[in-house]
Amino acid sequence: MNFRLTRGQKIILLSVGFAILLISVFPTFGPPNFRYTGSDPNRFVWNLGWPLATCIYDADAPPFFFVGPFAAYVCAFAVSAGLVLAYAMMFVWNNCRALMAKAKINDADQILVR
């Protein structure tokens, strides 16, 4: 099976990958979404990730970045969803090309019959 991507497929794949990345790192400014060493619920921090915060950036508590308890699950889901989407897109694209080639052959047969 040929898996060469066209320009349109590359654009779609990159835009979906960018959307998954943006959702995974979507920053919100507010109280911490999870507890960590030095956390204070009254102090606002940057929560990175949506719908579950995967990381927190706290400028007042070194080492500044704290990884959440669900970070591994969210990252694994994002990677697997991206791979499934990429494979599905390639599968559909190859089947569409085969159907279009078959339609052209059938159209040519009908033209010759007339």
C-alpha positions in Angstrom: 0.0 0.0 0.0 1.3 3.4 -1.0 1.4 5.9 1.9 2.7 9.0 0.2 0.8 12.1 1.4 -0.5 14.8 -0.9 -0.2 18.5 -0.1 -3.8 18.6 1.2 -3.3 15.6 3.4 -0.2 17.1 4.9 -2.1 20.3 5.7 -5.0 18.4 7.3 -2.6 16.2 9.3 -0.5 19.1 10.5 -3.6 21.1 11.5 -5.1 18.2 13.4 -1.8 17.6 15.1 -1.5 21.3 16.0 -5.1 21.2 17.4 -4.2 18.2 19.6 -1.1 19.9 20.7 -2.9 23.1 21.5 -5.6 21.3 23.5 -2.9 19.4 25.4 -1.0 22.5 26.3 -4.0 25.0 26.5 -3.0 27.4 29.3 -5.5 28.7 31.9 -4.6 31.2 34.7 -6.2 30.3 38.0 -5.9 28.2 41.2 -3.9 25.0 40.8 -5.8 22.0 39.3 -3.8 19.5 41.4 -1.7 19.6 44.6 2.1 19.8 44.4 4.9 20.7 46.8 4.6 24.3 47.7 1.1 24.8 46.2 -1.2 27.4 47.6 -4.9 27.3 46.4 -5.1 31.1 46.9 -2.2 31.9 44.6 -3.0 31.8 40.8 -0.7 29.7 38.5 -0.7 28.7 34.9 -2.5 25.3 34.4 -1.3 23.7 31.1 -3.7 21.2 29.5 -7.4 20.7 28.8 -9.6 19.2 30.2 -7.1 17.8 32.7 -4.1 19.9 33.6 -1.0 18.0 32.7 1.5 20.6 34.0 1.5 23.6 36.2 3.8 26.6 35.9 4.3 28.4 39.2 6.7 31.3 39.2 6.9 31.4 43.0 7.8 27.8 43.7 11.0 26.4 42.2 11.5 24.2 40.1 8.6 26.2 38.5 7.1 23.3 36.4 5.1 20.5 38.0 3.8 17.5 36.1 0.3 16.3 37.0 -0.8 12.8 37.9 -2.7 12.3 34.6 0.0 13.6 32.2 1.1 10.2 31.0 -2.5 9.2 30.2 -3.3 12.4 28.4 -0.1 12.3 26.3 -0.6 8.6 25.5 -4.2 9.3 24.4 -3.2 12.3 22.3 -0.5 10.3 20.5 -2.8 7.3 19.9 -5.6 9.5 18.7 -3.3 11.2 16.3 -2.0 7.9 14.9 -5.5 6.4 14.5 -6.6 9.6 12.7 -3.6 9.6 10.4 -4.1 5.9 9.5 -7.8 6.4 8.9 -7.1 9.4 6.7 -4.7 7.5 4.6 -7.0 4.5 4.4 -9.9 6.7 3.2 -7.8 8.6 0.8 -6.5 5.4 -0.9 -10.0 3.9 -1.1 -11.3 7.2 -2.6 -8.6 7.1 -5.3 -9.4 3.5 -6.1 -13.1 4.3 -6.4 -12.4 7.4 -8.6 -10.2 5.3 -10.9 -13.0 2.7 -11.1 -15.5 5.4 -11.9 -13.3 6.7 -14.7 -13.1 3.3 -16.2 -16.9 2.8 -16.0 -17.4 6.2 -17.6 -15.0 5.3 -20.4 -16.9 2.0 -21.0 -20.2 3.8 -21.2 -18.8 6.3 -23.7 -17.4 3.6 -25.9 -20.8 1.7 -25.9 -22.7 4.8 -27.1 
